[in-house]
Amino acid sequence: SSSKPQGDKFHNSHSLFSSNHSSEEDVWDVQPLSIHLLPDLPLALLPSIALPSLVIFLQLPVADPFLEKVSFSDLEEDESQIFVKFFKFHKCYDLIPTSAKLVVFDTQLLVKKAFFALVYNGVRAAPLWDSKRQQFVGMLTITDFIKILQMYYTSPSVTMEELEEHKLDTWRNVLRDQVKPLVSISPDASLFDAIRTLIHNRIHRLPVIDTDNGNVLYILTHKRILRFLFLYRDISKEARLTKL
C-alpha cells in the first residue's frame, strides 16, 4: 500500500526495494502524485531488512513544444544561438517526465544496504537525507564506493565485514576532505542555468529541489538533458527551411 509520511519529510525506516525491477531510466507506469513505501525483497533475492529510505514517484505535466512558442523569425539574426535560446526558454521543471522514480537514502543507512539498493533499482546515485538536520546534504554515487574501497584496501585494521556495517554518515566523515557541499537547482531555473551549473561545478548529477518544501523532484544529468533536446532534433533544420 502507499501512504504519505507524516511529520518529517522522510521519517521512520522503510524498505527501498520496489516490487518491479527497473533501470535508471524513468518509470512510466506508476500512480501520480504518490509516495510509495515499498515492501522488502524476498530472502531469495536480497536480505529482507527495512531501510530508512524511500522510492518516490512523481506525476508532473509534460512540457509544451518549443516550436509552438518560439518564432523562428526571432532566430534569423544568429542561427547559431538557437540552442542557447532553446535552453534559456525551457525550465528544469519542463524536463521532468510524466512519471519518474527517485531513490532517497538516509545518512544512517548501512553501506551494505545502500549498495544493494542502488544495484537492485538500477541507479547510480541517490540523494542523501539527514534526519537530524532535516535537509538533503549530498549525493551517494558509485564513485563514493570506489573511493572508500581504495582507502581501505591497504588497511589491515579494517575488514570487509566491518566496512559493510558502516553507516553512510561514517563514510561522509571519512571522506570529508573530498565531500563537496550539495549543489542543487530550482525547478523554475532555466536549463541553460542547469547546464552552466553542471559544468562550473564539474558534477554529473544535479538535484532539482523544490524551494517551497525542500523536496527533491528529479535528478538532472547530461544524458537526460541531451535526451530532452533530442525530442527537438529537427529544430535547426526547420529554422533553415524558414529562410528559403
C-alpha positions, 0 to 999 in steps of 0.5 A: 500500500502507499501512504504519505509520511507524516511529520518529517519529510522522510521519517521512520525506516522503510524498505527501498526495494520496489516490487518491479525491477527497473533501470535508471531510466524513468518509470512510466507506469506508476500512480501520480502524485504518490509516495510509495513505501515499498515492501522488502525483497524476498530472502531469495533475492536480497536480505529482507531488512527495512531501510530508512529510505524511500522510492518516490514517484512523481506525476508532473505535466509534460512540457509544451513544444518549443516550436509552438512558442518560439518564432523562428523569425526571432532566430534569423539574426544568429542561427547559431544561438538557437540552442542557447535560446532553446535552453534559456526558454525551457525550465528544469521543471519542463524536463521532468517526465510524466512519471519518474522514480527517485531513490532517497537514502538516509545518512544512517543507512548501512553501506551494505544496504545502500549498495544493494539498493542502488544495484537492485533499482538500477541507479547510480546515485541517490540523494542523501537525507539527514534526519537530524538536520532535516535537509538533503546534504549530498549525493551517494554515487558509485564513485563514493564506493570506489573511493572508500574501497581504495582507502581501505584496501591497504588497511589491515585494521579494517575488514570487509565485514566491518566496512559493510556495517558502516553507516553512510554518515561514517563514510561522509566523515571519512571522506570529508576532505573530498565531500563537496557541499550539495549543489542543487537547482530550482525547478523554475531555473532555466536549463541553460542555468542547469547546464552552466551549473553542471559544468562550473561545478564539474558534477554529473548529477544535479538535484532539482529541489523544490524551494517551497518544501525542500523536496527533491523532484528529479535528478538532472544529468547530461544524458537526460538533458541531451535526451530532452533536446533530442525530442527537438532534433529537427529544430535547426533544420526547420529554422533553415527551411524558414529562410528559403 
